[in-house]
Amino acid sequence: MNDSVADPHDSPAPPAGPDPGQEPGTTSSPAPASPPAFEPAAPRPLGVERVPTGDPAADELLTRLADADHLPADGHQEVYEDVHRGLRDALTALDARPAPQGPPAPPATSHAYDHRS
């Protein structure tokens, strides 16, 4: 008794022969690949409404996002990075402490110790 099972991958491949419609003595070659028959869509605005923030600098930066509407996708990154950098700088400026105005005031002294002899 034989317990082996035939593997379908072990069967011999059918012999390669000419196509039935091919003339004898000629070989068939694959057809050259042709370019796709479609063109990518042109850039168009997304129609996202930009709401004013009330900060003129931030509003100007956000308006710059409209530049990406007319660029192909590979041009969006430059616009987004520019706007992000400007917004980050504006936020960093808000965190900066204002510089002190004029010389520092002398420390307050207690009048209880002003009695000298």
ZALO-419144 format. One record per residue: residue number from 1; residue in one letter; x, y, z of N, C-alpha, C in turn. Coordinates in Angstrom, 2 decimals. Layout:
BEGIN
SITE,NUM,A,X,Y,Z,X,Y,Z,X,Y,Z
...
***
This chain:
BEGIN
SITE,1,M,0.84,-1.16,0.00,0.00,0.00,0.00,0.89,1.23,0.00
SITE,2,N,0.52,2.24,-0.80,1.31,3.45,-0.94,0.55,4.58,-0.28
SITE,3,D,1.19,5.22,0.77,0.54,6.31,1.48,0.87,7.69,0.89
SITE,4,S,1.65,7.74,-0.13,2.03,9.04,-0.67,0.89,9.61,-1.51
SITE,5,V,0.77,10.91,-1.46,-0.25,11.62,-2.22,0.49,12.44,-3.27
SITE,6,A,-0.01,12.40,-4.46,0.64,13.13,-5.54,0.45,14.63,-5.32
SITE,7,D,1.55,15.36,-5.42,1.51,16.81,-5.29,1.20,17.39,-6.66
SITE,8,P,0.19,18.24,-6.76,-0.16,18.78,-8.08,0.97,19.62,-8.66
SITE,9,H,1.88,20.13,-7.82,2.99,20.95,-8.30,4.10,20.09,-8.91
SITE,10,D,4.07,18.79,-8.63,5.10,17.89,-9.16,4.77,17.39,-10.55
SITE,11,S,3.58,17.65,-11.04,3.22,17.14,-12.36,3.99,17.92,-13.42
SITE,12,P,4.39,17.27,-14.48,5.17,17.95,-15.52,4.32,19.00,-16.22
SITE,13,A,4.99,20.09,-16.61,4.30,21.16,-17.31,3.97,20.71,-18.72
SITE,14,P,2.87,21.20,-19.27,2.55,20.81,-20.65,3.61,21.38,-21.58
SITE,15,P,3.91,20.67,-22.63,4.95,21.14,-23.56,4.51,22.44,-24.22
SITE,16,A,5.49,23.33,-24.36,5.18,24.59,-25.02,5.17,24.36,-26.51
SITE,17,G,4.13,24.74,-27.09,4.00,24.55,-28.53,3.49,25.82,-29.17
SITE,18,P,3.44,25.83,-30.47,2.94,27.02,-31.15,1.46,27.20,-30.90
SITE,19,D,1.04,28.45,-30.99,-0.39,28.73,-30.88,-1.09,28.08,-32.06
SITE,20,P,-2.34,27.63,-31.85,-3.03,26.98,-32.96,-3.20,27.91,-34.17
SITE,21,G,-3.33,29.21,-33.96,-3.54,30.11,-35.08,-2.23,30.66,-35.63
SITE,22,Q,-1.09,30.21,-35.10,0.20,30.76,-35.51,0.77,29.95,-36.66
SITE,23,E,1.42,30.64,-37.59,2.03,29.94,-38.72,3.23,29.15,-38.24
SITE,24,P,3.47,27.98,-38.84,4.63,27.18,-38.45,5.92,27.94,-38.74
SITE,25,G,6.91,27.82,-37.82,8.21,28.44,-38.00,8.30,29.85,-37.45
SITE,26,T,7.23,30.38,-36.89,7.29,31.72,-36.28,7.14,31.57,-34.78
SITE,27,T,7.68,32.53,-34.06,7.56,32.50,-32.60,6.68,33.66,-32.17
SITE,28,S,5.99,33.44,-31.08,5.14,34.52,-30.57,5.91,35.29,-29.51
SITE,29,S,5.75,36.59,-29.50,6.37,37.42,-28.46,5.26,38.24,-27.82
SITE,30,P,5.46,38.57,-26.55,4.40,39.35,-25.88,4.30,40.74,-26.51
SITE,31,A,3.10,41.25,-26.51,2.86,42.58,-27.07,3.50,43.62,-26.16
SITE,32,P,4.07,44.67,-26.73,4.67,45.70,-25.88,3.60,46.39,-25.03
SITE,33,A,4.01,46.73,-23.79,3.06,47.38,-22.89,2.79,48.78,-23.38
SITE,34,S,1.53,49.14,-23.42,1.17,50.49,-23.87,0.89,51.35,-22.64
SITE,35,P,1.10,52.66,-22.74,0.84,53.54,-21.60,-0.66,53.55,-21.29
SITE,36,P,-0.98,53.91,-20.05,-2.41,53.95,-19.70,-3.15,54.94,-20.59
SITE,37,A,-4.39,54.65,-20.83,-5.20,55.45,-21.74,-5.91,56.59,-21.03
SITE,38,F,-5.52,56.92,-19.79,-6.18,58.00,-19.06,-5.15,59.00,-18.58
SITE,39,E,-5.60,60.21,-18.36,-4.77,61.28,-17.82,-5.22,61.53,-16.38
SITE,40,P,-4.26,61.85,-15.50,-4.68,62.17,-14.12,-5.52,63.45,-14.10
SITE,41,A,-6.37,63.53,-13.14,-7.24,64.70,-13.02,-6.40,65.93,-12.71
SITE,42,A,-6.83,67.05,-13.23,-6.14,68.32,-12.98,-6.40,68.77,-11.54
SITE,43,P,-5.48,69.53,-10.95,-5.72,70.03,-9.59,-6.98,70.88,-9.56
SITE,44,R,-7.70,70.80,-8.47,-8.89,71.62,-8.31,-9.08,71.93,-6.83
SITE,45,P,-9.70,73.07,-6.53,-9.91,73.45,-5.13,-10.77,72.43,-4.40
SITE,46,L,-10.46,72.25,-3.11,-11.24,71.31,-2.30,-12.53,71.94,-1.80
SITE,47,G,-12.60,73.26,-1.83,-13.82,73.94,-1.39,-13.92,74.02,0.13
SITE,48,V,-12.79,73.97,0.84,-12.81,74.07,2.30,-12.90,75.54,2.67
SITE,49,E,-13.89,75.88,3.49,-14.08,77.26,3.90,-13.05,77.62,4.97
SITE,50,R,-12.39,78.76,4.79,-11.41,79.23,5.76,-12.07,80.29,6.63
SITE,51,V,-12.20,79.99,7.90,-12.84,80.90,8.84,-11.77,81.80,9.45
SITE,52,P,-11.96,83.12,9.45,-10.98,84.02,10.04,-10.77,83.71,11.53
SITE,53,T,-9.51,83.79,11.96,-9.18,83.51,13.36,-9.21,84.75,14.22
SITE,54,G,-9.11,85.93,13.59,-9.04,87.17,14.35,-7.61,87.64,14.52
SITE,55,D,-6.64,86.79,14.24,-5.22,87.16,14.28,-4.76,87.37,12.85
SITE,56,P,-4.38,88.59,12.48,-4.03,88.86,11.08,-2.88,87.99,10.56
SITE,57,A,-1.88,87.72,11.40,-0.74,86.89,10.95,-1.21,85.46,10.66
SITE,58,A,-2.03,84.91,11.55,-2.52,83.54,11.36,-3.45,83.47,10.15
SITE,59,D,-4.29,84.49,9.99,-5.20,84.51,8.84,-4.43,84.56,7.53
SITE,60,E,-3.35,85.33,7.50,-2.53,85.41,6.29,-1.90,84.06,5.97
SITE,61,L,-1.42,83.37,7.00,-0.82,82.05,6.78,-1.86,81.05,6.30
SITE,62,L,-3.03,81.07,6.90,-4.08,80.13,6.49,-4.57,80.42,5.07
SITE,63,T,-4.54,81.68,4.67,-4.91,82.03,3.30,-3.92,81.41,2.32
SITE,64,R,-2.67,81.27,2.75,-1.64,80.67,1.90,-1.98,79.22,1.56
SITE,65,L,-2.79,78.56,2.38,-3.20,77.18,2.07,-3.93,77.10,0.73
SITE,66,A,-4.55,78.19,0.31,-5.27,78.20,-0.98,-4.30,77.98,-2.13
SITE,67,D,-3.00,78.28,-1.93,-2.01,78.04,-2.99,-1.93,76.56,-3.35
SITE,68,A,-2.18,75.69,-2.39,-2.11,74.25,-2.65,-3.25,73.78,-3.55
SITE,69,D,-4.33,74.55,-3.61,-5.47,74.15,-4.44,-5.12,74.06,-5.92
SITE,70,H,-4.10,74.81,-6.35,-3.78,74.87,-7.77,-2.49,74.14,-8.11
SITE,71,L,-1.97,73.38,-7.16,-0.73,72.63,-7.37,-1.02,71.15,-7.46
SITE,72,P,-0.19,70.39,-8.18,-0.32,68.93,-8.12,0.04,68.46,-6.71
SITE,73,A,-0.33,67.26,-6.39,-0.16,66.74,-5.03,1.27,66.82,-4.54
SITE,74,D,2.26,66.63,-5.41,3.64,66.67,-4.94,4.09,68.08,-4.57
SITE,75,G,3.32,69.11,-4.89,3.64,70.47,-4.49,2.98,70.90,-3.20
SITE,76,H,2.07,70.10,-2.67,1.35,70.45,-1.45,2.27,70.49,-0.24
SITE,77,Q,3.22,69.58,-0.17,4.07,69.47,1.02,4.79,70.79,1.32
SITE,78,E,5.32,71.44,0.30,6.05,72.69,0.51,5.13,73.76,1.11
SITE,79,V,3.90,73.86,0.61,2.96,74.85,1.13,2.58,74.51,2.56
SITE,80,Y,2.27,73.25,2.84,1.87,72.85,4.19,3.00,73.09,5.19
SITE,81,E,4.24,72.76,4.80,5.37,72.97,5.71,5.59,74.46,5.97
SITE,82,D,5.43,75.29,4.96,5.60,76.73,5.12,4.56,77.29,6.09
SITE,83,V,3.30,76.90,5.91,2.23,77.37,6.79,2.45,76.84,8.20
SITE,84,H,2.83,75.58,8.33,3.06,75.00,9.66,4.18,75.74,10.38
SITE,85,R,5.27,76.03,9.67,6.40,76.74,10.27,5.95,78.13,10.75
SITE,86,G,5.18,78.84,9.94,4.70,80.17,10.34,3.79,80.12,11.55
SITE,87,L,2.87,79.15,11.58,1.97,79.04,12.73,2.73,78.64,13.99
SITE,88,R,3.71,77.76,13.85,4.52,77.35,15.00,5.31,78.55,15.55
SITE,89,D,5.88,79.37,14.65,6.61,80.56,15.09,5.69,81.55,15.79
SITE,90,A,4.46,81.71,15.29,3.51,82.61,15.92,3.14,82.13,17.32
SITE,91,L,2.95,80.83,17.49,2.64,80.29,18.81,3.83,80.41,19.76
SITE,92,T,5.02,80.21,19.25,6.22,80.34,20.07,6.36,81.78,20.56
SITE,93,A,6.04,82.74,19.70,6.12,84.14,20.08,5.12,84.47,21.20
SITE,94,L,3.98,83.80,21.22,3.00,84.03,22.29,3.52,83.52,23.63
SITE,95,D,4.35,82.50,23.61,4.90,81.93,24.85,6.07,82.72,25.40
SITE,96,A,6.68,83.58,24.60,7.84,84.35,25.04,7.42,85.34,26.11
SITE,97,R,8.24,85.44,27.14,7.97,86.39,28.22,8.36,87.80,27.77
SITE,98,P,7.56,88.79,28.11,7.94,90.16,27.74,9.17,90.59,28.53
SITE,99,A,10.00,91.38,27.90,11.22,91.87,28.57,10.83,92.88,29.64
SITE,100,P,11.59,92.92,30.74,11.27,93.90,31.80,11.47,95.32,31.28
SITE,101,Q,10.64,96.23,31.73,10.68,97.62,31.31,11.46,98.43,32.35
SITE,102,G,12.58,99.02,31.98,13.36,99.87,32.88,14.13,99.06,33.91
SITE,103,P,14.80,99.76,34.85,15.59,99.06,35.88,14.65,98.38,36.87
SITE,104,P,15.14,97.30,37.47,14.29,96.61,38.45,14.05,97.48,39.68
SITE,105,A,12.88,97.34,40.26,12.52,98.09,41.46,13.28,97.53,42.65
SITE,106,P,13.67,98.41,43.60,14.37,97.90,44.80,13.41,97.06,45.63
SITE,107,P,13.94,96.10,46.34,13.06,95.26,47.16,12.41,96.07,48.27
SITE,108,A,11.20,95.71,48.60,10.46,96.40,49.66,11.11,96.08,51.00
SITE,109,T,11.24,97.09,51.84,11.82,96.87,53.18,10.74,97.08,54.22
SITE,110,S,10.94,96.46,55.31,9.99,96.59,56.41,10.36,97.83,57.21
SITE,111,H,9.38,98.62,57.58,9.61,99.83,58.36,9.90,99.51,59.82
SITE,112,A,9.70,98.32,60.27,9.93,97.96,61.67,11.41,98.02,62.02
SITE,113,Y,12.29,97.89,61.09,13.72,97.90,61.38,14.38,99.23,61.02
SITE,114,D,13.63,100.24,60.72,14.22,101.53,60.33,14.61,102.39,61.55
SITE,115,H,14.45,101.94,62.77,14.75,102.70,63.99,16.22,102.50,64.33
SITE,116,R,17.03,103.40,63.94,18.46,103.30,64.23,18.80,104.33,65.31
SITE,117,S,19.80,104.03,66.12,20.18,104.99,67.13,21.42,105.75,66.74
***
